[in-house]
Amino acid sequence: MILLTIQYLGLLMKTKLVLIIVLFCSISVFSQIDSRNNSISIPAVESKKDSIDGTGLTPSKPIENKQYGLNLPKVSPNLELPKKEFSMFPEEEFGNPGELYIDRINKSLNNIKLSPEEIEQRNGSTTDQFLGDFKSKAKFVNVVYRDHGFTDGDVIQVRVNDDIIHPRVMLTGGYKGFKLNLKPGFNKIDFVALNQGQSGPNTAEFQVIDDAGHIVSHNQWNLATGVKATIIIVKE
């Protein structure tokens, strides 16, 4: 009986001990959960230096032109650019700008009064020219000629005593010519201008040189088309 009583008391003590342990564990668990749920949050405080309140600001006024002495033109939004290109030459009168300059030059030339010599120099002689007669005892002479002006395609015809010996000769910058055996008496040489080239009258320089190398005649001509220049060599 006593043994049973002791065993019963021992079992009762174990049961209490187990209950105490379980109760302790429960209190520990609840305290941990409560500590997680009751965390303190500290609200952020905004500094006055880091924030700018824009409610008190007013926008700056645009700069006026008068403030700096500027006078800028007002641009209309409906401004239309000219569709036609600007030209200093009126198209109604001249289709080509070069025609305006040609017209002005012609007018200026018409207003200038030229002497007959200047007109002949500009347009060429319209009458036959006699460039002199010369005496010589030579058996022959060399007749040479060249374009003394701008080489522009002047063409001549050469006649001796009215016979055509060179029907068509184009003048160049270098001398060219022929040898003429002189007959007793008159030896007439004609230079006939067949054209006036590209830049004005038929212009040439000629020389007549005897068999001793002496210059018998040296002259120039300035002819209109169809006009001739004549020299005569008289053999003594």
GUTORDREN-799027 format. One line per 8 residues: number of its first residue (from 1); their letters; for each residue x, y, z of N, C-alpha, C, O. Coordinates in nm, 2 decimals. Each point is the difference from the previous one (the first is absolute). Example, Ala and Ser with C-alpha at 12.3 -4.5 7.8 and 13.67 -1.06 7.14 Angstrom:
GUTORDREN-799027
1) AS) 1.32:-0.57:0.78:-0.09:0.12:0.00:0.09:0.12:0.00:0.10:0.00:0.07; -0.14:0.11:-0.14:0.09:0.11:0.00:-0.08:0.11:0.08:0.05:0.11:0.01
//
This chain:
GUTORDREN-799027
1) MILLTIQY) 0.08:-0.12:0.00:-0.08:0.12:0.00:0.09:0.12:0.00:-0.03:0.10:-0.07; 0.12:-0.10:0.15:0.09:0.11:0.01:0.08:0.02:-0.13:0.03:0.11:-0.04; 0.00:-0.22:-0.03:0.08:0.00:-0.12:-0.09:0.06:-0.11:0.05:0.08:-0.08; -0.17:-0.11:0.08:-0.09:0.06:-0.10:-0.02:0.14:0.02:0.00:0.08:-0.10; 0.00:-0.04:0.22:-0.01:0.15:0.03:0.12:0.07:-0.05:-0.01:0.11:-0.05; 0.13:-0.17:0.07:0.12:0.07:-0.04:0.00:0.01:-0.15:0.04:0.10:-0.06; -0.08:-0.21:-0.01:0.00:0.00:-0.15:-0.10:0.11:-0.05:0.03:0.06:-0.10; -0.14:-0.05:0.17:-0.10:0.10:-0.04:0.05:0.14:0.01:-0.02:0.08:-0.09
9) LGLLMKTK) 0.09:-0.06:0.20:0.06:0.14:0.02:0.11:0.03:-0.10:0.01:0.11:-0.05; 0.06:-0.22:0.02:0.11:0.03:-0.11:-0.06:0.03:-0.13:0.05:0.09:-0.07; -0.15:-0.16:0.03:-0.07:0.02:-0.13:-0.06:0.14:0.00:0.00:0.07:-0.10; -0.06:-0.02:0.21:-0.06:0.13:0.02:0.11:0.11:-0.02:-0.03:0.10:-0.06; 0.14:-0.12:0.12:0.11:0.10:-0.01:0.05:0.01:-0.15:0.03:0.11:-0.05; -0.02:-0.23:-0.02:0.04:0.01:-0.14:-0.10:0.07:-0.09:0.04:0.08:-0.09; -0.17:-0.10:0.13:-0.10:0.07:-0.08:0.00:0.15:0.02:-0.01:0.07:-0.10; 0.03:-0.03:0.22:0.02:0.14:0.03:0.12:0.06:-0.07:-0.01:0.11:-0.06
17) LVLIIVLF) 0.11:-0.18:0.06:0.13:0.05:-0.06:-0.02:0.01:-0.15:0.05:0.10:-0.06; -0.12:-0.19:0.00:-0.03:0.01:-0.15:-0.09:0.12:-0.03:0.03:0.07:-0.09; -0.13:-0.05:0.18:-0.09:0.11:-0.02:0.08:0.14:0.01:-0.02:0.09:-0.07; 0.11:-0.09:0.17:0.08:0.12:0.02:0.09:0.03:-0.12:0.01:0.12:-0.05; 0.05:-0.23:-0.01:0.08:0.02:-0.12:-0.08:0.05:-0.12:0.04:0.09:-0.07; -0.16:-0.15:0.06:-0.08:0.04:-0.12:-0.05:0.14:0.02:0.00:0.07:-0.10; -0.04:-0.03:0.22:-0.04:0.14:0.02:0.11:0.10:-0.02:-0.02:0.10:-0.06; 0.14:-0.14:0.10:0.11:0.09:-0.03:0.03:0.02:-0.14:0.03:0.11:-0.05
25) CSISVFSQ) -0.04:-0.22:-0.03:0.03:0.01:-0.14:-0.11:0.09:-0.07:0.03:0.07:-0.09; -0.15:-0.09:0.13:-0.11:0.08:-0.06:0.02:0.15:0.03:-0.02:0.08:-0.09; 0.06:-0.04:0.21:0.02:0.14:0.03:0.11:0.05:-0.08:0.00:0.12:-0.05; 0.11:-0.20:0.02:0.11:0.05:-0.08:-0.04:0.03:-0.14:0.05:0.09:-0.06; -0.13:-0.19:0.01:-0.04:0.02:-0.15:-0.09:0.12:-0.01:0.02:0.08:-0.10; -0.11:-0.05:0.18:-0.09:0.11:-0.01:0.07:0.13:0.02:-0.03:0.10:-0.06; 0.14:-0.10:0.14:0.07:0.12:0.02:0.08:0.04:-0.12:0.02:0.12:-0.03; 0.03:-0.22:-0.05:0.07:0.03:-0.12:-0.09:0.05:-0.11:0.04:0.09:-0.07
33) IDSRNNSI) -0.16:-0.15:0.06:-0.10:0.05:-0.10:-0.04:0.14:0.03:-0.01:0.08:-0.09; -0.01:-0.04:0.21:-0.04:0.13:0.04:0.11:0.10:-0.02:-0.03:0.12:-0.04; 0.16:-0.17:0.06:0.11:0.10:-0.03:0.01:0.03:-0.14:0.04:0.11:-0.04; -0.08:-0.20:-0.05:0.01:0.03:-0.15:-0.11:0.09:-0.04:0.02:0.09:-0.09; -0.14:-0.11:0.14:-0.11:0.08:-0.04:0.00:0.14:0.05:-0.06:0.09:-0.06; 0.13:-0.06:0.17:0.00:0.13:0.07:0.12:0.08:-0.03:0.05:0.07:0.08; 0.01:-0.08:-0.21:0.12:0.07:-0.04:-0.04:0.15:-0.02:-0.11:0.03:-0.04; 0.20:0.06:0.08:-0.02:0.15:-0.01:0.06:0.05:-0.13:0.11:-0.02:-0.03
41) SIPAVESK) -0.19:0.09:-0.05:0.04:0.07:-0.12:0.02:0.14:0.02:-0.09:0.07:0.06; 0.20:-0.01:-0.10:0.03:0.14:0.02:-0.03:0.08:-0.13:0.07:-0.03:-0.10; -0.16:0.12:0.09:-0.03:0.07:-0.13:0.12:0.09:-0.04:0.07:0.06:0.09; -0.05:-0.05:-0.22:0.11:0.08:-0.05:-0.04:0.15:0.01:-0.11:0.04:-0.03; 0.21:0.04:0.07:-0.02:0.14:0.02:0.06:0.07:-0.12:0.12:-0.01:-0.02; -0.19:0.09:-0.06:0.05:0.07:-0.12:0.07:0.13:0.05:-0.06:0.08:0.07; 0.18:-0.06:-0.12:0.08:0.11:0.03:-0.05:0.12:-0.08:-0.03:-0.01:-0.12; 0.03:0.13:0.18:-0.04:0.12:-0.07:0.11:0.04:-0.10:-0.03:0.07:-0.10
49) KDSIDGTG) 0.15:-0.11:0.12:0.11:0.03:-0.10:-0.01:-0.08:-0.13:0.03:0.05:-0.10; -0.08:-0.18:0.12:-0.01:-0.09:-0.12:-0.12:0.02:-0.08:-0.01:-0.05:-0.11; -0.09:0.12:0.15:-0.12:0.01:-0.07:-0.03:0.15:-0.03:0.03:0.09:0.08; -0.09:-0.06:-0.20:-0.03:0.13:-0.04:-0.15:0.01:-0.03:-0.05:-0.08:-0.07; -0.01:0.17:0.14:-0.14:0.02:-0.02:-0.02:0.10:-0.12:0.04:0.11:0.00; -0.09:-0.17:-0.11:-0.02:0.08:-0.12:-0.12:0.09:0.00:-0.02:0.07:-0.10; -0.06:-0.07:0.20:-0.12:0.08:0.00:0.03:0.15:0.01:-0.08:0.08:-0.05; 0.19:-0.05:0.11:0.03:0.15:0.02:0.08:0.05:-0.11:0.04:0.12:0.00
57) LTPSKPIE) 0.00:-0.20:-0.11:0.08:0.06:-0.11:-0.08:0.05:-0.11:-0.11:-0.05:-0.02; 0.16:0.16:-0.04:-0.07:0.06:-0.12:0.09:-0.01:-0.12:0.12:0.02:0.02; -0.18:-0.06:-0.13:0.09:-0.01:-0.12:0.05:0.14:-0.04:-0.06:0.10:0.01; 0.19:-0.10:-0.07:0.07:0.12:-0.03:-0.07:0.05:-0.13:-0.05:-0.07:-0.08; 0.05:0.21:0.06:-0.06:0.06:-0.11:0.10:-0.01:-0.12:0.12:0.01:0.02; -0.18:-0.02:-0.14:0.09:-0.01:-0.12:0.07:0.13:-0.02:-0.05:0.11:0.04; 0.17:-0.11:-0.10:0.08:0.12:-0.02:-0.06:0.08:-0.11:-0.02:-0.05:-0.11; 0.00:0.17:0.14:-0.06:0.09:-0.11:0.11:0.06:-0.08:0.12:0.02:0.05
65) NKQYGLNL) -0.15:0.00:-0.18:0.10:0.06:-0.09:0.05:0.14:0.04:0.12:0.03:-0.02; -0.21:0.05:0.08:0.04:0.13:0.03:0.10:0.01:0.11:0.07:0.09:0.02; -0.07:-0.20:0.06:0.09:0.00:0.12:0.15:0.00:-0.05:0.08:0.06:0.07; -0.05:-0.12:-0.19:0.14:0.00:-0.04:0.01:0.08:-0.13:0.10:-0.02:-0.07; -0.19:0.10:0.04:0.01:0.08:-0.12:-0.02:-0.07:-0.13:0.04:0.04:-0.11; -0.10:-0.16:0.11:-0.02:-0.08:-0.12:-0.13:0.04:-0.06:-0.10:0.04:0.07; 0.09:-0.05:-0.20:-0.12:0.03:-0.08:-0.02:-0.11:-0.10:0.02:0.02:-0.12; -0.06:-0.13:0.17:-0.02:-0.12:-0.08:-0.13:0.00:-0.07:-0.10:0.04:0.06
73) PKVSPNLE) 0.10:-0.07:-0.19:-0.13:0.00:-0.07:-0.09:-0.11:0.05:0.04:-0.11:0.03; -0.17:0.14:-0.04:-0.10:-0.10:0.03:-0.02:-0.09:-0.12:-0.03:0.05:-0.11; 0.03:-0.18:0.14:-0.02:-0.10:-0.11:-0.14:-0.04:0.00:-0.05:-0.05:0.10; -0.01:0.07:-0.21:-0.14:-0.04:-0.01:-0.01:-0.15:-0.03:0.08:-0.05:-0.09; -0.16:-0.03:0.16:-0.01:-0.14:-0.03:-0.05:-0.03:-0.14:0.02:-0.11:-0.05; -0.09:0.20:-0.01:-0.06:-0.02:-0.13:0.09:0.06:-0.11:-0.05:0.02:-0.11; 0.18:0.00:0.14:0.09:0.06:-0.10:0.02:-0.10:-0.11:0.03:-0.12:0.02; -0.05:0.16:-0.15:0.02:-0.08:-0.12:0.13:0.04:-0.07:0.02:0.12:-0.03
81) LPKKEFSM) 0.06:-0.22:0.00:0.12:0.03:-0.08:-0.03:0.02:-0.14:-0.10:-0.06:-0.05; 0.18:0.14:-0.02:-0.03:0.02:-0.15:0.02:-0.13:-0.07:0.11:-0.06:0.01; -0.20:0.03:-0.09:0.01:-0.12:-0.08:0.09:0.01:-0.12:0.06:-0.09:-0.06; -0.04:0.22:0.01:0.08:0.03:-0.12:0.14:0.04:0.04:0.01:0.09:0.09; 0.09:-0.14:-0.15:0.13:0.03:0.03:0.03:0.15:-0.04:-0.05:0.05:-0.10; 0.13:0.02:0.19:0.03:0.13:-0.03:0.10:0.01:-0.11:0.09:-0.08:-0.01; -0.10:0.18:-0.08:0.09:0.02:-0.11:0.01:0.15:-0.02:-0.10:0.07:0.00; 0.22:-0.02:-0.02:0.02:0.14:-0.03:-0.02:0.04:-0.14:0.00:0.11:-0.04
89) FPEEEFGN) -0.03:-0.22:-0.04:-0.03:0.03:-0.14:-0.15:-0.03:-0.03:-0.04:-0.11:0.03; -0.04:0.21:-0.08:-0.14:-0.03:-0.03:-0.01:-0.09:-0.11:0.05:0.02:-0.11; -0.13:-0.13:0.13:-0.02:-0.10:-0.10:-0.09:0.05:-0.11:0.01:-0.06:-0.11; -0.09:0.16:0.13:-0.09:0.05:-0.10:0.08:0.06:-0.12:-0.04:-0.01:-0.11; 0.16:0.07:0.14:0.08:0.06:-0.10:0.11:-0.09:-0.05:0.03:0.01:-0.12; 0.03:-0.09:0.20:0.11:-0.08:-0.04:-0.02:-0.14:0.05:-0.01:-0.03:0.12; 0.02:-0.07:-0.21:-0.01:-0.14:0.04:0.13:-0.04:0.06:0.01:-0.10:0.08; 0.10:0.16:-0.13:0.14:-0.04:0.05:0.07:0.12:0.06:0.00:0.10:-0.07
97) PGELYIDR) 0.05:-0.11:0.19:0.07:0.12:0.05:0.11:0.06:-0.09:0.03:0.12:0.01; 0.03:-0.21:-0.09:0.11:0.05:-0.09:-0.06:0.10:-0.10:0.08:0.09:-0.05; -0.21:-0.10:0.02:-0.05:0.09:-0.10:-0.01:0.14:0.06:0.01:0.10:-0.08; -0.02:-0.08:0.21:0.00:0.13:0.06:0.14:0.07:-0.02:0.00:0.12:-0.04; 0.11:-0.19:0.06:0.13:0.05:-0.02:0.02:0.04:-0.15:0.06:0.10:-0.03; -0.10:-0.19:-0.06:0.02:0.03:-0.14:-0.08:0.12:-0.04:0.05:0.09:-0.08; -0.17:-0.07:0.13:-0.08:0.12:-0.03:0.06:0.12:0.06:0.01:0.11:-0.07; 0.05:-0.12:0.19:0.07:0.12:0.05:0.12:0.04:-0.08:0.03:0.12:-0.02
105) INKSLNNI) 0.05:-0.22:-0.02:0.12:0.02:-0.08:-0.04:0.07:-0.13:0.07:0.09:-0.05; -0.17:-0.14:-0.02:-0.05:0.05:-0.12:-0.04:0.15:0.01:0.03:0.08:-0.08; -0.10:-0.06:0.19:-0.05:0.14:0.02:0.12:0.09:0.03:0.00:0.12:-0.05; 0.10:-0.16:0.12:0.12:0.08:0.03:0.08:0.02:-0.13:0.05:0.11:-0.02; -0.04:-0.21:-0.06:0.07:0.02:-0.13:-0.07:0.10:-0.09:0.06:0.07:-0.07; -0.19:-0.08:0.07:-0.08:0.09:-0.09:0.01:0.15:0.05:-0.01:0.09:-0.08; 0.04:-0.08:0.21:0.01:0.14:0.05:0.14:0.06:-0.02:0.02:0.12:0.02; 0.08:-0.21:-0.05:0.13:0.05:-0.02:0.02:0.04:-0.15:-0.03:-0.07:-0.09
113) KLSPEEIE) 0.08:0.19:0.07:0.03:0.05:-0.13:0.14:-0.03:-0.04:0.10:0.05:0.06; -0.09:-0.13:-0.16:0.14:-0.04:-0.05:0.03:0.07:-0.13:-0.08:0.04:-0.08; 0.21:-0.01:0.07:0.06:0.06:-0.12:-0.01:-0.10:-0.11:0.00:-0.12:0.02; 0.01:0.16:-0.15:0.00:-0.09:-0.11:0.12:-0.10:0.01:-0.01:-0.11:-0.04; 0.13:0.16:0.09:0.11:-0.09:0.01:-0.03:-0.11:0.11:0.04:-0.12:-0.02; -0.10:0.16:0.13:-0.04:-0.10:0.10:-0.10:-0.10:-0.05:0.01:-0.12:0.03; -0.11:0.17:-0.11:-0.10:-0.09:-0.05:0.07:-0.10:-0.10:-0.03:-0.12:0.01; 0.12:0.17:-0.09:0.07:-0.09:-0.09:0.09:-0.10:0.07:0.00:-0.12:-0.03
121) QRNGSTTD) 0.06:0.17:0.14:0.08:-0.09:0.08:-0.08:-0.11:0.07:0.04:-0.12:0.02; -0.17:0.16:0.02:-0.08:-0.10:0.07:-0.07:-0.10:-0.10:-0.01:-0.12:0.03; -0.04:0.18:-0.14:-0.07:-0.09:-0.10:0.08:-0.04:-0.12:-0.05:-0.09:-0.08; 0.16:0.15:0.06:0.08:-0.03:-0.12:-0.03:0.10:-0.11:-0.11:0.05:-0.01; 0.20:-0.03:-0.08:-0.02:0.09:-0.11:-0.10:-0.06:-0.10:0.01:-0.12:-0.03; -0.10:0.20:-0.01:-0.10:-0.05:-0.10:0.04:0.05:-0.14:-0.08:-0.03:-0.09; 0.19:0.09:0.07:0.05:0.04:-0.13:0.14:-0.06:-0.02:0.07:-0.02:0.09; -0.04:-0.01:-0.22:0.13:-0.06:-0.03:0.12:0.10:0.05:-0.01:0.12:-0.02
129) QFLGDFKS) 0.11:-0.19:0.07:0.12:0.08:0.05:0.12:-0.02:-0.10:0.03:-0.11:-0.04; 0.03:0.22:0.01:0.13:0.00:-0.07:0.11:0.03:0.09:0.01:0.11:0.06; 0.08:-0.21:-0.04:0.11:0.01:0.10:0.13:0.04:-0.06:0.10:-0.01:0.06; -0.10:0.07:-0.18:0.12:0.06:-0.06:0.07:-0.08:-0.11:-0.04:-0.12:-0.02; 0.13:0.18:-0.06:0.07:-0.07:-0.10:0.15:0.02:0.03:0.04:0.11:0.05; 0.04:-0.21:-0.09:0.14:0.00:0.04:0.09:-0.05:-0.12:-0.04:-0.09:-0.07; 0.15:0.15:0.06:0.09:-0.04:-0.11:0.11:-0.10:0.05:0.04:0.01:0.12; 0.00:-0.10:-0.20:0.09:-0.10:0.04:0.08:-0.05:-0.13:-0.06:-0.01:-0.11
137) KAKFVNVV) 0.18:-0.03:0.12:0.08:-0.06:-0.10:0.02:-0.15:0.02:0.07:-0.07:-0.07; -0.14:0.02:0.17:0.01:-0.14:0.04:-0.06:-0.09:-0.11:-0.09:0.04:-0.07; 0.14:-0.16:0.06:-0.06:-0.10:-0.09:-0.13:-0.06:0.05:-0.09:-0.03:-0.07; 0.08:0.02:0.21:-0.12:-0.05:0.06:-0.01:0.06:0.14:0.09:0.07:0.05; -0.21:-0.08:0.00:-0.03:0.04:0.14:-0.08:-0.11:0.07:-0.07:-0.08:-0.06; 0.09:0.08:0.19:-0.08:-0.09:0.09:-0.11:0.08:0.06:0.03:0.10:0.07; -0.15:-0.14:-0.09:-0.12:0.07:0.06:-0.05:-0.09:0.12:-0.04:-0.11:-0.03; 0.04:0.16:0.15:-0.04:-0.08:0.12:-0.11:0.08:0.07:0.00:0.13:0.00
145) YRDHGFTD) -0.08:-0.20:0.07:-0.11:0.07:0.08:-0.05:-0.09:0.11:0.03:-0.12:0.01; -0.09:0.19:0.09:-0.05:-0.07:0.12:-0.11:0.08:0.06:-0.02:0.12:-0.03; -0.06:-0.18:0.12:-0.11:0.08:0.07:0.07:0.07:0.12:0.05:-0.06:0.09; -0.05:0.19:-0.10:0.07:0.08:0.11:-0.09:0.02:0.12:0.04:0.05:0.10; -0.17:-0.08:-0.12:-0.09:0.01:0.12:-0.03:-0.13:0.06:0.09:-0.09:0.00; -0.21:0.07:0.06:-0.03:-0.13:0.06:-0.03:-0.10:-0.11:-0.07:0.02:-0.10; 0.14:-0.13:0.11:-0.02:-0.11:-0.10:-0.14:-0.06:0.01:-0.02:-0.08:0.08; -0.06:0.13:-0.17:-0.15:-0.04:0.01:-0.05:-0.05:-0.13:-0.12:-0.01:-0.02
153) GDVIQVRV) 0.21:-0.04:-0.07:-0.05:-0.06:-0.12:-0.02:0.09:-0.12:-0.08:-0.02:-0.09; 0.16:0.13:0.08:0.00:0.09:-0.12:0.05:-0.08:-0.12:0.10:-0.07:0.01; -0.17:0.09:-0.12:0.03:-0.07:-0.13:0.01:0.11:-0.11:-0.08:0.09:-0.01; 0.19:-0.10:-0.07:0.02:0.09:-0.11:0.02:-0.08:-0.13:0.02:-0.12:0.00; -0.02:0.20:-0.11:0.03:-0.05:-0.13:0.11:0.09:-0.06:0.00:0.12:0.02; 0.10:-0.19:-0.08:0.12:0.08:-0.06:-0.01:0.00:-0.15:-0.01:-0.11:-0.06; 0.03:0.23:0.01:0.00:0.01:-0.15:0.12:0.08:-0.04:0.05:0.09:0.07; 0.01:-0.13:-0.19:0.11:0.07:-0.06:-0.04:0.04:-0.14:-0.03:-0.09:-0.08
161) NDDIIHPR) 0.03:0.22:0.06:-0.04:0.05:-0.14:-0.13:-0.06:-0.03:-0.03:-0.04:-0.12; -0.07:0.04:0.22:-0.14:-0.04:-0.02:-0.01:-0.15:-0.02:-0.11:-0.05:-0.02; 0.22:-0.02:0.03:-0.01:-0.15:-0.01:0.00:-0.06:0.14:0.08:0.04:0.09; -0.18:-0.13:-0.06:0.00:-0.06:0.14:0.11:-0.11:0.01:-0.01:-0.10:-0.08; 0.10:0.12:0.17:0.11:-0.09:0.02:-0.02:-0.08:0.13:0.05:-0.12:0.01; -0.12:0.17:0.08:-0.04:-0.07:0.12:-0.14:0.03:0.03:-0.03:0.11:0.06; -0.07:-0.20:-0.09:-0.14:0.03:0.01:-0.05:0.02:0.14:-0.09:0.07:0.03; 0.15:-0.14:0.07:-0.05:0.00:0.13:0.12:-0.03:0.10:0.05:-0.11:0.00
169) VMLTGGYK) -0.02:0.21:0.08:0.11:-0.01:0.10:-0.05:0.04:0.14:-0.05:0.11:0.01; 0.06:-0.20:0.08:-0.04:0.04:0.14:0.12:0.06:0.07:0.11:-0.07:0.01; -0.13:0.18:0.05:0.11:0.07:0.07:0.02:-0.05:0.14:-0.09:-0.03:0.07; 0.22:0.01:-0.04:0.03:-0.05:0.14:0.10:0.10:0.06:0.02:0.11:-0.05; 0.02:-0.14:0.17:0.09:0.09:0.07:0.14:0.00:-0.06:0.08:0.09:0.03; -0.04:-0.19:-0.11:0.13:-0.01:-0.06:0.00:0.04:-0.14:-0.11:-0.01:-0.07; 0.22:0.06:0.02:0.01:0.04:-0.14:-0.01:-0.12:-0.10:0.05:-0.10:0.03; -0.12:0.12:-0.14:-0.01:-0.09:-0.11:-0.01:0.09:-0.13:-0.04:0.11:0.01
177) GFKLNLKP) 0.08:-0.17:-0.12:0.00:0.08:-0.12:0.04:-0.07:-0.12:-0.01:-0.13:-0.01; 0.07:0.20:-0.09:0.04:-0.06:-0.13:0.11:0.08:-0.06:0.03:0.12:0.04; 0.04:-0.18:-0.14:0.10:0.07:-0.07:-0.05:0.05:-0.13:-0.07:-0.07:-0.07; 0.10:0.20:0.03:-0.06:0.06:-0.12:0.12:0.04:-0.08:0.08:0.09:0.03; -0.07:-0.15:-0.15:0.10:0.05:-0.10:-0.05:0.12:-0.07:-0.11:0.00:-0.06; 0.19:0.11:0.07:-0.05:0.13:-0.05:0.02:0.01:-0.15:0.10:-0.05:-0.06; -0.20:0.10:0.00:0.00:0.03:-0.14:0.04:0.15:-0.02:-0.04:0.08:0.09; 0.10:-0.04:-0.20:0.03:0.14:-0.02:-0.13:0.08:0.00:-0.10:-0.04:-0.06
185) GFNKIDFV) 0.11:0.15:0.13:-0.12:0.09:0.01:-0.08:-0.03:0.13:0.06:-0.02:0.10; -0.19:0.03:-0.12:-0.09:0.00:0.12:-0.03:-0.15:0.04:-0.03:-0.08:-0.09; 0.04:0.05:0.22:-0.04:-0.12:0.06:-0.10:0.03:0.11:0.04:0.04:0.11; -0.17:-0.06:-0.14:-0.10:0.04:0.10:-0.04:-0.12:0.08:-0.03:-0.11:-0.05; 0.03:0.13:0.18:-0.04:-0.11:0.10:-0.12:0.05:0.07:0.00:0.11:0.06; -0.11:-0.19:-0.06:-0.13:0.03:0.07:-0.02:-0.11:0.11:0.02:-0.12:-0.02; -0.06:0.17:0.13:-0.04:-0.08:0.12:-0.15:0.03:0.02:-0.04:0.11:0.04; -0.04:-0.21:-0.07:-0.15:0.01:0.01:-0.05:-0.06:0.13:0.03:-0.12:0.02
193) ALNQGQSG) -0.10:0.19:0.06:-0.06:-0.06:0.12:-0.12:-0.08:-0.03:-0.10:0.05:-0.05; 0.10:-0.18:0.08:-0.11:-0.09:-0.03:-0.10:0.00:0.12:-0.11:-0.04:-0.02; 0.16:0.07:0.14:-0.09:0.01:0.12:0.06:0.09:0.10:0.10:0.07:-0.03; -0.16:-0.06:0.15:0.05:0.08:0.10:0.03:-0.08:0.13:0.00:0.06:0.11; 0.01:-0.19:-0.12:0.03:-0.08:0.12:-0.11:0.01:0.10:-0.11:0.03:-0.03; 0.14:-0.07:0.15:-0.10:0.00:0.11:0.00:0.12:0.08:-0.10:0.03:0.07; 0.20:0.06:-0.08:0.00:0.11:0.09:0.02:0.14:-0.07:0.08:0.08:0.05; -0.13:-0.07:-0.17:0.01:0.13:-0.06:0.07:-0.01:-0.13:0.02:-0.10:-0.06
201) PNTAEFQV) 0.03:0.22:0.01:0.05:0.01:-0.14:0.12:-0.09:-0.03:0.06:-0.05:0.09; -0.04:0.03:-0.21:0.11:-0.08:-0.05:0.13:0.08:0.02:0.01:0.10:-0.07; 0.07:-0.15:0.15:0.12:0.08:0.04:0.13:-0.08:-0.04:0.00:-0.12:0.03; 0.10:0.18:-0.08:0.12:-0.07:-0.04:0.12:0.10:-0.01:-0.02:0.12:-0.01; 0.13:-0.18:0.02:0.13:0.07:-0.01:0.08:-0.07:-0.12:0.00:-0.12:0.00; 0.06:0.19:-0.08:0.07:-0.06:-0.11:0.14:0.07:-0.02:0.02:0.11:0.04; 0.07:-0.19:-0.10:0.13:0.05:-0.04:0.04:-0.04:-0.14:-0.04:-0.11:-0.04; 0.11:0.19:-0.04:0.05:-0.03:-0.13:0.15:0.01:0.01:0.05:0.11:0.03
209) IDDAGHIV) 0.02:-0.22:-0.04:0.15:-0.01:0.02:0.06:-0.04:-0.14:-0.04:-0.09:-0.06; 0.15:0.17:0.02:0.06:-0.03:-0.13:0.10:-0.11:0.01:0.02:-0.06:0.11; 0.05:0.02:-0.22:0.09:-0.11:0.00:0.12:0.02:0.08:0.08:-0.09:0.03; -0.05:0.22:0.01:0.12:0.03:0.08:-0.04:0.00:0.15:0.09:0.03:0.09; -0.21:-0.05:-0.05:-0.05:0.00:0.14:-0.04:0.14:0.04:-0.03:0.01:0.12; 0.01:0.08:-0.21:-0.04:0.14:0.04:-0.15:0.00:0.00:-0.07:-0.05:-0.09; 0.01:0.13:0.18:-0.14:0.01:0.01:-0.04:0.11:-0.10:0.04:0.12:0.01; -0.12:-0.16:-0.11:-0.05:0.10:-0.10:-0.12:0.07:0.05:-0.02:0.12:-0.01
217) SHNQWNLA) -0.07:-0.19:0.08:-0.13:0.06:0.06:-0.04:-0.08:0.12:0.02:-0.12:0.01; -0.07:0.20:0.09:-0.05:-0.06:0.12:-0.12:0.08:0.05:0.01:0.12:0.02; -0.12:-0.19:-0.01:-0.13:0.08:0.03:-0.10:-0.10:0.06:0.02:-0.12:0.02; -0.14:0.18:0.01:-0.11:-0.07:0.06:-0.13:0.03:-0.07:0.00:0.11:-0.07; -0.10:-0.20:0.07:-0.13:0.04:-0.05:-0.11:-0.04:0.11:0.02:-0.08:0.08; -0.13:0.15:-0.10:-0.11:-0.02:0.09:-0.13:0.01:-0.09:-0.05:0.11:-0.02; 0.00:-0.22:-0.02:-0.10:-0.01:-0.11:-0.13:-0.06:0.04:0.00:-0.09:0.09; -0.11:0.14:-0.15:-0.12:-0.06:0.01:-0.01:-0.11:-0.11:0.08:-0.01:-0.09
225) TGVKATII) -0.18:-0.08:0.11:-0.01:-0.11:-0.10:-0.02:0.05:-0.14:-0.08:0.09:-0.03; 0.16:-0.14:-0.07:-0.01:0.03:-0.14:0.08:0.12:-0.04:0.01:0.03:-0.12; 0.06:0.03:0.21:0.09:0.12:-0.02:0.14:-0.05:-0.02:0.04:-0.10:0.06; 0.04:0.17:-0.15:0.13:-0.05:-0.03:0.11:0.11:0.04:-0.04:0.12:-0.01; 0.16:-0.16:0.03:0.11:0.09:0.02:0.11:-0.03:-0.11:0.02:-0.12:-0.03; 0.03:0.23:-0.03:0.09:-0.02:-0.12:0.13:0.07:0.02:0.01:0.11:0.06; 0.10:-0.18:-0.10:0.13:0.06:-0.01:0.05:-0.03:-0.14:-0.04:-0.09:-0.07; 0.13:0.18:0.02:0.06:-0.02:-0.13:0.16:0.01:0.01:0.05:0.09:0.06
233) IVKE) 0.01:-0.19:-0.12:0.15:-0.01:0.00:0.04:0.03:-0.15:-0.04:-0.08:-0.09; 0.11:0.18:0.07:0.05:0.04:-0.13:0.14:-0.05:-0.02:0.09:0.05:0.08; -0.07:-0.14:-0.17:0.14:-0.05:-0.03:0.06:0.09:-0.10:-0.05:0.03:-0.11; 0.17:0.02:0.15:0.08:0.09:-0.09:0.08:-0.08:-0.10:0.07:0.06:-0.08
//
